[in-house]
Amino acid sequence: MRRRGAFALTAGALLVALAGVALSKPLALPATPEAITVTAQPIRTFHPGDETARFGALAFRGGLVLTSDFRGFGGISGFSLSGSGRFLAVTDAGVFLSGHLDTDGDTPTGLSEVKAAAVLDQAGRPQATRGRGDVEALAVGPDGVYVAMEDVNEIWRYPPDPLGKAGAMVPAPGIRNLRRNLGLESLAFIPSGPLQGALVGIGEEGADKTADLPGFIIGGRKPGNFTVAKSGVFNATDLALGPAGEMYLLERHYAVTTGVKMQIRRFQLAEVKPGTRLVGEVLGTFDMGYEIDNMEGLAVTTGAGGETLLTLVSDDNFNPLQRTILLRFAVIAD
C-alpha cells in the first residue's frame, strides 16, 4: 500500500468496503477512556514520484499513515482540531478518539496522548450495542460535542470532554427521512452571526445519485432546509468552518471503473439560509494517482503564518487493505 493512490484492493473488495458493508467492525468499546498508542509514518509527497507541493489553490503541507494495535482504531468518519493541536475524532464503530496532533511547524509528525472510549447513550451504555454505532459526523460547540448517526438518522450531544460521558439526543426531525446509510455525513456548529447556535448539516447524497445534496439548519433562530448543488459524481463526507466566514466541504466518489476520488469545495457561510441552493467553488479534485484513501474527516485551523489549514483524515472501513491517513493542505489566497 505504498504505491500510487490509497487503495491496493481488488475492485470487488473495495466495492464491498465503500458500499457500507462492515468487513469486520471491532468490538473494542471501552466505556471509560483508555490510553492507546498510534504509530505514524510520514507521507512526504502528495503525488508519488513528484515533488510538487502546489495543487491549484492547495499547498501540501505533509501527511501521515496511522496505525495502532488498539482494535477499535480506524473507521474515522468525523474529525475536529483546535488551534492548540488537540483533536477529537469519532469512528463508524461508535468510538471517540482524542489526543494531540504533533507538528513541526505546520507539518504533521504524529499523534500523542491518544485515548479511546465508546460513544455512550443516556444510560452510559455503548451506542454500538444498541444499533447506534455508525457515527459519521462530529461538530464541537462551546456547549458540547455533537455527533450524527447514520441509519437511525439521529444527532446526539455530549459534554465538551465527551470520552466516558453519557449523551442526550438532540431534536432534529428534518433528518429522519434521509435514506439508510446516506444520512448526515457533514456537521458544523455555527458560533456567531445570523445562524448563531445552530448546527449546519449536509446529507451524503440526495434523493438519487444525480440530485442535489440536502442541507439542514438545526436549531438557532432560523432553522430550515437548503440544498447544495451536486458536483459531478461527488457526495458529501465532512464540513468545517473557516476563519473568515467560509465553509469547506469534503466530498468523495467511488466507482469500480475509477476507484476512489476526493474533492474540496468552498462556500460562504452567509449564503446558508432556508430555501437557498449553494454551488460554491472547487479548490481541488484528486484521484487514486494521489496519496488519498476514503477521505471522510475534515478540520480547519489557522497556521503560524496566518494561512488556513485543512486537515483531512480517512476512514479505512476496518479493512486491512486500506489505510488510515492524515493529510494537511494550506489554502493559498489568490
MISE-869798 format. One record per atom (N, C-alpha, C): y, x, z. Coordinates in pm, whole numbers, padded with zeros to 5 digits, always signed. Atoms other than C-alpha are relative to their C-alpha. Layout:
N
YXZ/...
end
This chain:
334
-00121+00083+00000/+00000+00000+00000/+00126+00086+00000/-00116-00087+00000/+00234+00294-00052/+00065+00007-00137/-00052-00007+00135/+00293+00236-00421/+00104-00107-00024/-00109+00088+00036/+00548+00030-00608/-00029-00143+00042/+00013+00138-00042/+00611-00313-00465/-00073-00009+00132/+00051+00018-00134/+00482-00463-00147/-00144-00041+00004/+00131+00061-00007/+00151-00618-00244/-00100+00074-00087/+00112-00055+00075/-00167-00438-00344/-00115-00098+00011/+00100+00105-00012/-00351-00769-00329/-00053-00040-00136/+00040+00071+00120/-00563-00937-00587/+00084-00125-00009/-00082+00120+00017/-00382-01234-00734/-00053-00114+00085/+00057+00110-00076/-00624-01473-00565/+00029+00011+00148/-00024-00018-00143/-00585-01323-00218/+00145-00026+00035/-00141+00022-00028/-00206-01324-00238/+00036-00147-00013/-00027+00142+00015/-00202-01680-00362/-00041-00077+00124/+00044+00064-00123/-00402-01787-00059/+00100+00026+00112/-00090-00036-00108/-00167-01599+00174/+00132-00073-00010/-00132+00060+00014/+00158-01732+00033/-00005-00150-00011/+00012+00145+00002/+00025-02084-00003/+00000-00058+00140/-00007+00048-00138/+00037-02103+00376/-00136-00019+00063/+00133+00011-00058/-00340-02088+00434/-00020+00119+00093/+00015-00108-00098/-00398-01888+00751/-00127+00078-00028/+00117-00084+00022/-00625-01596+00676/-00069+00030+00133/+00056-00026-00134/-00674-01509+01043/+00115+00013+00098/-00111-00008-00095/-00389-01600+01276/-00052+00042+00137/+00049-00054-00126/-00421-01412+01605/+00015-00100+00114/-00008+00083-00119/-00476-01571+01943/+00060+00076+00116/-00066-00078-00105/-00278-01308+02137/+00128-00073+00039/-00111+00087-00038/-00050-01552+02315/+00031+00016+00149/-00033-00017-00143/+00070-01407+02648/+00111-00095+00041/-00102+00095-00046/+00261-01672+02843/+00117+00072+00065/-00107-00081-00058/+00460-01401+03023/+00022+00122-00088/-00030-00113+00090/+00634-01112+02843/-00093+00119+00021/+00091-00115+00000/+00402-00824+02754/+00060+00112-00083/-00052-00115+00073/+00524-00478+02657/-00101+00044-00105/+00088-00046+00107/+00384-00364+02322/+00065+00120-00068/-00049-00115+00074/+00417-00053+02107/-00002-00030-00149/-00010+00019+00144/+00536-00074+01746/+00029+00135-00064/-00016-00127+00071/+00498+00226+01515/+00075-00024-00131/-00083+00014+00120/+00746+00278+01230/-00015+00120-00091/-00001-00102+00104/+00708+00473+00907/+00117-00026-00094/-00122+00024+00078/+01027+00524+00703/-00028-00036-00146/-00010+00026+00145/+01092+00374+00360/+00129+00067-00045/-00118-00080+00030/+01328+00629+00211/+00072-00044-00128/-00062+00050+00123/+01388+00477-00133/-00046-00142-00025/+00032+00139+00024/+01403+00111-00220/-00072-00020-00132/+00066+00004+00130/+01298+00170-00580/-00086+00125-00011/+00084-00120-00006/+00996+00405-00560/+00014+00089-00123/-00016-00097+00108/+01037+00719-00765/+00142+00013-00050/-00140+00001+00044/+01412+00662-00795/+00088+00015+00123/-00086-00025-00115/+01673+00799-00555/+00122-00091+00005/-00115+00090+00004/+01921+00528-00650/+00011-00079+00130/-00022+00075-00123/+02074+00365-00341/+00086-00124-00021/-00090+00113+00027/+02317+00120-00504/-00066-00096-00097/+00059+00105+00082/+02188-00208-00644/+00099-00116-00009/-00103+00101+00012/+02483-00414-00759/+00089+00000+00123/-00085+00014-00118/+02664-00544-00452/-00067+00052+00127/+00075-00042-00117/+02399-00400-00219/-00028+00150-00005/+00031-00143-00012/+02356-00041-00098/-00112+00015+00103/+00116-00015-00087/+02020+00052+00051/+00029+00101+00110/-00025-00086-00115/+02051+00199+00399/-00129+00048+00068/+00126-00047-00056/+01681+00251+00472/-00093-00115+00036/+00099+00101-00035/+01366+00071+00571/-00112+00059+00082/+00111-00040-00085/+01055+00082+00788/-00123-00083-00033/+00128+00071-00002/+00688-00011+00766/-00043-00006+00146/+00024+00020-00143/+00600-00156+01108/-00145-00041+00024/+00137+00035-00038/+00255-00169+01268/-00012+00003+00151/+00024+00004-00144/+00118-00242+01614/-00146-00035+00026/+00135+00036-00041/-00217-00262+01793/-00004-00138+00066/-00006+00134-00061/-00100-00589+01951/-00040-00104-00105/+00054+00094+00099/-00296-00866+01778/+00100-00104-00046/-00097+00102+00036/-00001-01103+01780/+00118+00052-00079/-00111-00055+00078/+00228-00866+01588/-00022-00029-00147/+00008+00037+00141/+00305-00981+01234/+00046-00143-00019/-00040+00137+00029/+00391-01306+01062/+00144-00030+00035/-00138+00020-00044/+00761-01255+01138/+00074-00087-00102/-00063+00095+00091/+00949-01550+00992/+00143-00035+00039/-00138+00019-00043/+01274-01559+01189/+00046+00124+00074/-00046-00129-00054/+01493-01265+01295/+00147-00009+00032/-00139-00006-00042/+01817-01220+01487/+00028+00138+00057/-00036-00135-00042/+02002-00896+01563/+00143+00000+00051/-00134-00008-00056/+02301-00830+01788/+00068+00129-00044/-00073-00121+00035/+02571-00572+01731/-00044+00122+00078/+00048-00111-00082/+02419-00360+02008/-00138+00048-00040/+00132-00039+00046/+02086-00344+01828/-00114-00077+00062/+00106+00082-00058/+01895-00594+02041/-00045-00103-00103/+00050+00097+00096/+01668-00808+01827/-00087-00104+00069/+00092+00107-00040/+01480-01134+01872/-00063-00051-00127/+00072+00049+00117/+01214-01247+01630/-00099-00105+00044/+00101+00100-00027/+00968-01532+01604/-00101+00005-00113/+00105-00009+00100/+00637-01547+01422/-00062-00136-00027/+00064+00128+00033/+00442-01820+01248/-00137-00014+00065/+00112+00023-00091/+00168-01774+01508/+00051-00046+00136/-00057+00051-00124/+00408-01900+01777/+00023+00106+00105/-00027-00110-00092/+00512-01568+01934/+00145+00044-00013/-00130-00066-00004/+00856-01440+02040/-00021+00150+00010/-00005-00145-00013/+00921-01068+01990/+00144+00039+00030/-00135-00048-00029/+01220-00892+02145/-00004+00151+00020/-00007-00144-00019/+01338-00534+02171/+00128+00057-00056/-00117-00069+00052/+01580-00279+02029/-00033+00064-00134/+00011-00069+00129/+01625-00166+01668/+00074+00132+00012/-00059-00133-00011/+01684+00208+01686/+00050+00044-00138/-00062-00041+00126/+01908+00364+01421/+00055+00142+00010/-00075-00125+00016/+02055+00691+01300/+00118-00036-00088/-00111+00061+00073/+02400+00574+01200/-00038-00145-00029/+00041+00135+00040/+02323+00257+01003/-00144-00004-00051/+00136-00007+00053/+01974+00373+00902/-00101-00034+00109/+00100+00033-00101/+01688+00206+01093/-00104+00110+00014/+00099-00105-00026/+01446+00451+01258/-00122-00048+00076/+00115+00048-00075/+01217+00241+01476/+00035-00116+00091/-00018+00106-00100/+01169-00034+01734/-00043+00054+00135/+00034-00043-00135/+01169+00032+02108/+00017-00115+00097/-00010+00101-00107/+01141-00168+02432/-00050-00137-00048/+00046+00125+00060/+00941-00429+02241/-00087-00078+00098/+00080+00091-00081/+00800-00727+02429/-00042-00120-00084/+00051+00117+00070/+00596-01024+02313/-00037-00107+00102/+00041+00112-00085/+00538-01369+02461/-00014-00123-00087/+00020+00123+00074/+00415-01703+02338/+00123-00089+00008/-00100+00107-00001/+00666-01970+02239/-00061-00116+00079/+00055+00098-00093/+00618-02228+02515/+00060-00139-00020/-00053+00136+00004/+00658-02606+02532/+00072-00032+00130/-00078+00038-00117/+00841-02803+02800/-00078+00016+00131/+00084-00017-00119/+00547-02763+03040/-00047+00143+00017/+00038-00139-00011/+00513-02389+02986/-00131+00036-00066/+00124-00026+00073/+00209-02412+02755/+00032+00059-00137/-00027-00055+00133/+00184-02208+02433/+00007-00110-00105/-00017+00101+00104/+00316-02420+02146/-00113+00006-00103/+00104-00017+00102/+00047-02278+01918/-00128-00073+00036/+00120+00073-00041/-00223-02450+02124/+00020-00151-00009/-00032+00142+00006/-00051-02785+02070/+00052-00041-00138/-00035+00034+00137/-00006-02782+01692/+00142+00033-00039/-00139-00035+00027/+00342-02626+01702/+00019+00153-00006/-00009-00145+00005/+00272-02260+01636/+00069+00054-00123/-00056-00049+00126/+00415-02240+01283/+00152-00001+00009/-00144-00010-00018/+00766-02134+01385/+00057+00083-00114/-00045-00061+00124/+00965-02046+01074/+00146+00042-00001/-00143-00034+00002/+01332-02013+01169/+00051+00018+00142/-00055-00037-00129/+01543-01877+01452/+00151+00008-00010/-00146-00011-00006/+01910-01914+01548/+00040+00021+00145/-00046-00033-00135/+02089-01769+01851/+00142-00051+00017/-00133+00049-00033/+02384-01950+02004/+00037+00041+00141/-00042-00040-00134/+02587-01895+02322/-00072-00077+00110/+00067+00083-00100/+02393-02171+02499/-00151+00010-00005/+00144-00012+00007/+02044-02072+02393/-00050+00043-00136/+00068-00040+00121/+01794-01990+02123/-00069-00122-00060/+00058+00116+00069/+01686-02248+01864/-00107+00048-00098/+00106-00033+00096/+01362-02239+01667/-00038-00128-00075/+00044+00111+00083/+01246-02461+01381/-00147+00018-00032/+00145-00002+00022/+00879-02551+01339/-00035-00082-00122/+00047+00071+00118/+00717-02643+01011/-00115-00093+00037/+00108+00098-00015/+00452-02912+00964/+00043-00116+00089/-00048+00108-00087/+00579-03108+01268/+00148-00030-00024/-00143+00016+00031/+00942-03061+01144/+00080-00034+00125/-00074+00014-00126/+01098-03012+01487/+00086+00124+00024/-00082-00111-00049/+01370-02796+01644/-00008+00000+00152/+00007-00014-00146/+01335-02665+01999/+00106+00100+00045/-00099-00089-00060/+01592-02499+02224/-00060+00070+00121/+00048-00083-00110/+01518-02215+02468/+00119+00069+00068/-00108-00075-00066/+01726-02024+02725/+00036+00125-00080/-00043-00119+00075/+01922-01720+02598/-00102+00114+00002/+00111-00096-00006/+01636-01494+02714/-00128-00083-00002/+00101+00105+00011/+01351-01708+02583/-00143+00041+00034/+00138-00042-00022/+01041-01496+02649/-00051-00048+00136/+00059+00052-00122/+00822-01671+02905/+00068-00124+00055/-00075+00116-00049/+01059-01969+02932/-00042-00127-00076/+00032+00130+00060/+00990-02338+02869/+00114-00046-00090/-00101+00050+00093/+01172-02513+02585/+00013-00150+00006/-00023+00144+00008/+01303-02859+02505/+00032-00036-00144/-00024+00041+00138/+01309-03049+02176/+00145-00045-00019/-00136+00038+00037/+01647-03097+02004/-00007-00117-00098/+00003+00110+00096/+01711-03433+01833/+00047+00046-00138/-00033-00037+00139/+01707-03368+01458/-00077-00092-00094/+00080+00096+00079/+01582-03685+01288/+00006+00024-00150/-00015-00019+00142/+01707-03578+00946/-00105+00089-00063/+00097-00093+00057/+01441-03310+00907/-00142-00055+00000/+00134+00055-00016/+01145-03537+00980/-00071-00024-00132/+00062+00037+00127/+01089-03629+00617/-00026+00118-00093/+00031-00116+00082/+01060-03274+00488/-00151+00011-00019/+00143-00004+00032/+00727-03207+00322/-00074+00102+00086/+00084-00088-00080/+00440-03042+00507/+00001+00141-00059/-00005-00142+00036/+00463-02661+00501/+00118+00035-00088/-00122-00027+00076/+00802-02690+00326/+00121-00045+00079/-00106+00045-00088/+01025-02758+00624/+00115+00099+00009/-00114-00089-00019/+01322-02569+00769/-00047+00144+00011/+00027-00144-00005/+01285-02201+00689/+00125+00077+00040/-00129-00066-00019/+01653-02126+00750/+00081-00076+00103/-00074+00065-00107/+01864-02197+01057/+00107+00095+00051/-00111-00080-00053/+02203-02073+01180/+00082-00084+00096/-00090+00065-00095/+02423-02161+01478/+00143+00032-00039/-00140-00019+00040/+02793-02212+01398/+00087+00007+00126/-00071-00014-00127/+03010-02076+01682/+00144-00051+00001/-00141+00039+00002/+03356-02183+01563/+00033-00074-00128/-00043+00070+00120/+03556-02378+01306/-00037-00147+00001/+00028+00145+00007/+03506-02738+01186/-00143-00037+00040/+00140+00027-00033/+03128-02710+01241/-00041+00061+00135/+00028-00066-00128/+03157-02553+01586/-00107-00074+00079/+00106+00057-00082/+02845-02607+01793/-00114-00062-00078/+00105+00061+00083/+02637-02732+01501/-00102+00105-00042/+00100-00082+00068/+02317-02594+01356/+00004-00035-00148/+00012+00021+00145/+02302-02549+00979/-00140+00046-00041/+00135-00032+00043/+01954-02561+00832/-00018-00028-00148/+00033+00020+00142/+01815-02532+00478/-00151-00004-00013/+00143+00013+00020/+01471-02652+00377/-00051+00099-00104/+00060-00097+00090/+01234-02422+00194/+00005-00047-00145/+00006+00053+00136/+01204-02649-00110/+00047-00144+00001/-00046+00137+00012/+01344-02978-00236/-00114-00097-00025/+00099+00105+00023/+01166-03295-00341/-00110+00043-00095/+00101-00060+00086/+00986-03097-00611/+00045+00143-00030/-00026-00141+00022/+00982-02741-00744/+00130+00028-00076/-00125-00021+00074/+01295-02793-00955/+00121-00061+00069/-00109+00071-00067/+01503-02997-00711/+00086+00094+00083/-00086-00076-00089/+01800-02868-00514/-00061+00004+00140/+00053-00018-00134/+01728-02746-00162/+00075-00090+00098/-00067+00088-00096/+01800-02988+00126/+00069+00078+00110/-00074-00063-00107/+02067-02885+00375/+00035-00100+00109/-00022+00087-00115/+02133-03024+00723/+00106+00059+00092/-00094-00035-00106/+02427-03012+00964/-00045-00080+00121/+00064+00064-00115/+02268-03088+01301/+00088+00018+00122/-00088-00006-00116/+02491-03176+01596/+00143+00031-00041/-00140-00028+00029/+02855-03076+01622/+00079-00128-00022/-00089+00115+00019/+03144-03303+01528/-00023-00072-00132/+00016+00059+00132/+03047-03366+01165/-00143+00021-00052/+00136-00014+00049/+02669-03395+01127/-00018-00069-00135/+00025+00061+00130/+02526-03484+00788/-00090+00087-00085/+00086-00072+00095/+02340-03361+00481/+00081+00060-00113/-00057-00061+00119/+02431-03131+00193/-00116+00055-00082/+00106-00061+00081/+02237-02958-00084/+00042+00140-00044/-00021-00133+00055/+02201-02603-00212/-00063+00002-00139/+00050-00001+00137/+02167-02566-00588/-00123+00089-00012/+00120-00080+00026/+01821-02449-00689/+00037+00117-00090/-00030-00120+00078/+01848-02092-00817/-00129+00046-00067/+00120-00037+00072/+01581-02048-01080/-00125-00047+00072/+00129+00034-00062/+01239-02035-00917/+00000+00021+00151/+00000-00045-00138/+01354-01931-00569/+00006-00114+00102/-00004+00089-00115/+01300-02109-00236/+00064+00073+00119/-00070-00059-00114/+01489-02053+00091/-00099+00051+00105/+00081-00050-00110/+01342-01836+00367/+00080+00035+00126/-00079-00022-00121/+01630-01750+00605/+00148-00005-00033/-00144+00019+00012/+02002-01794+00665/+00068+00073+00114/-00075-00068-00106/+02258-01587+00857/+00148-00001-00034/-00145+00001+00016/+02634-01590+00911/+00054+00142-00006/-00067-00127+00010/+02856-01301+00809/+00127+00001+00085/-00115-00014-00088/+03164-01171+00993/+00129-00061-00053/-00124+00049+00061/+03421-01316+00750/-00013-00145-00049/+00013+00139+00037/+03314-01679+00732/-00088-00023-00121/+00093+00017+00111/+03039-01629+00475/-00142-00022+00054/+00141+00022-00032/+02672-01729+00477/-00086+00073-00100/+00094-00069+00087/+02385-01525+00338/-00134-00073+00006/+00127+00070+00010/+02068-01696+00217/-00103+00093-00063/+00113-00077+00052/+01742-01505+00173/-00095-00097-00069/+00088+00088+00077/+01518-01655-00096/-00119+00078-00051/+00125-00063+00041/+01165-01588-00217/-00068-00086-00106/+00085+00071+00097/+00934-01676-00506/-00130+00075-00013/+00128-00062+00031/+00568-01614-00568/-00072-00078-00109/+00089+00056+00102/+00351-01676-00874/-00103+00105-00035/+00107-00093+00037/+00023-01524-00985/+00044+00092-00112/-00038-00077+00118/+00185-01408-01308/+00108+00104+00028/-00112-00090-00028/+00484-01235-01149/-00011+00073+00132/+00000-00055-00135/+00387-01153-00793/+00115-00058+00080/-00105+00048-00089/+00648-01186-00521/+00136+00053-00046/-00138-00039+00026/+01026-01173-00570/+00086-00040+00119/-00096+00043-00102/+01323-01190-00336/+00140-00002-00060/-00138+00012+00045/+01686-01286-00381/+00091-00022+00121/-00101+00022-00104/+02001-01281-00167/+00120-00067-00065/-00119+00072+00046/+02279-01534-00222/+00104-00008+00111/-00110+00011-00097/+02620-01563-00054/+00079-00126-00027/-00082+00121+00006/+02816-01880+00022/+00115+00014+00098/-00107+00008-00099/+03133-01963+00208/-00029-00115+00096/+00029+00102-00099/+03077-02150+00532/+00096-00118-00011/-00099+00107+00013/+03395-02350+00466/-00044-00107-00100/+00047+00097+00099/+03210-02518+00176/-00107-00093+00055/+00109+00079-00056/+02942-02661+00405/+00059-00125+00065/-00048+00129-00049/+03032-03028+00452/-00100-00107-00043/+00090+00108+00042/+02837-03353+00440/+00030-00042-00144/-00013+00046+00138/+02775-03451+00078/+00029+00106-00102/-00034-00104+00097/+02861-03116-00080/-00126+00063-00060/+00108-00074+00066/+02648-02911-00321/+00046+00145-00014/-00036-00141+00001/+02659-02534-00274/-00071+00074-00113/+00059-00081+00106/+02600-02288-00557/-00008+00146+00042/-00002-00136-00048/+02704-01950-00420/-00008+00104-00110/+00012-00111+00094/+02676-01608-00583/-00121+00085+00037/+00118-00083-00021/+02365-01395-00626/+00044+00145+00016/-00033-00140-00025/+02402-01048-00474/-00108+00094-00048/+00108-00086+00045/+02063-00916-00576/-00130-00076-00015/+00132+00057+00024/+01725-01015-00718/-00097+00115-00025/+00091-00113+00005/+01422-00789-00678/-00144-00048-00010/+00140+00035+00019/+01058-00798-00784/-00090+00105+00062/+00096-00091-00062/+00743-00604-00697/+00015+00145-00042/-00031-00138+00031/+00882-00292-00860/+00080+00068+00109/-00078-00051-00113/+01083-00251-00538/-00083-00011+00127/+00072+00001-00128/+00978-00199-00178/+00026-00131+00074/-00012+00129-00067/+00956-00567-00087/-00138-00050+00037/+00121+00072-00033/+00696-00788+00070/+00041-00147+00006/-00031+00142-00013/+00702-01155+00168/+00120-00015+00095/-00119-00012-00084/+01062-01135+00295/+00041-00138+00054/-00028+00131-00061/+01136-01415+00544/+00107+00002+00108/-00099-00005-00107/+01376-01291+00815/+00126+00073-00044/-00128-00060+00037/+01747-01208+00779/+00096-00004+00117/-00107-00009-00100/+02013-01090+01024/+00118+00072-00060/-00123-00061+00050/+02375-00993+00957/+00077+00059+00117/-00081-00068-00101/+02570-00738+01163/+00108+00081-00071/-00105-00085+00054/+02867-00505+01116/-00030+00145+00034/+00029-00141-00021/+02813-00131+01071/+00114+00076+00063/-00100-00083-00066/+03001+00153+01232/+00125+00017-00085/-00115-00014+00089/+03224+00182+00925/+00062-00132-00042/-00056+00131+00031/+03300-00190+00914/-00071-00075-00111/+00074+00068+00106/+03051-00272+00639/-00088-00111+00057/+00094+00105-00037/+02849-00592+00654/-00141+00048-00032/+00137-00047+00014/+02485-00501+00708/-00097-00118-00001/+00106+00100+00007/+02190-00720+00604/-00131+00069+00038/+00128-00053-00043/+01863-00652+00787/-00106-00106-00026/+00103+00094+00043/+01556-00817+00635/-00135+00042+00058/+00134-00025-00053/+01204-00849+00778/-00100-00087-00075/+00101+00073+00075/+00882-00957+00607/-00104-00065+00090/+00112+00070-00061/+00606-01198+00706/-00126+00044-00073/+00120-00053+00065/+00271-01031+00638/-00116-00099-00002/+00103+00104-00001/+00078-01359+00684/-00127+00043+00076/+00115-00055-00073/-00151-01161+00920/-00111+00040-00097/+00092-00043+00104/-00311-01030+00604/+00000+00153-00002/+00002-00146-00007/-00426-00665+00630/+00040+00068-00130/-00040-00058+00127/-00339-00614+00263/+00151-00012-00024/-00146+00007+00007/+00029-00697+00324/+00060+00088+00108/-00070-00085-00096/+00292-00517+00527/+00109-00078+00073/-00122+00040-00070/+00547-00594+00793/+00102+00110-00027/-00101-00100+00031/+00854-00416+00660/+00138-00050+00041/-00139+00027-00034/+01217-00399+00766/+00087+00076-00100/-00091-00060+00098/+01489-00331+00507/+00143-00023+00044/-00143+00018-00032/+01861-00273+00553/+00085+00035-00121/-00096-00020+00109/+02142-00305+00299/+00141-00018+00056/-00142+00026-00023/+02519-00276+00321/+00054-00078-00118/-00065+00077+00105/+02722-00531+00127/+00127+00076-00040/-00112-00079+00049/+02969-00341-00089/+00108-00094-00055/-00111+00084+00044/+03308-00506-00134/+00039+00039-00142/-00044-00025+00138/+03431-00541-00494/+00131+00080-00002/
end
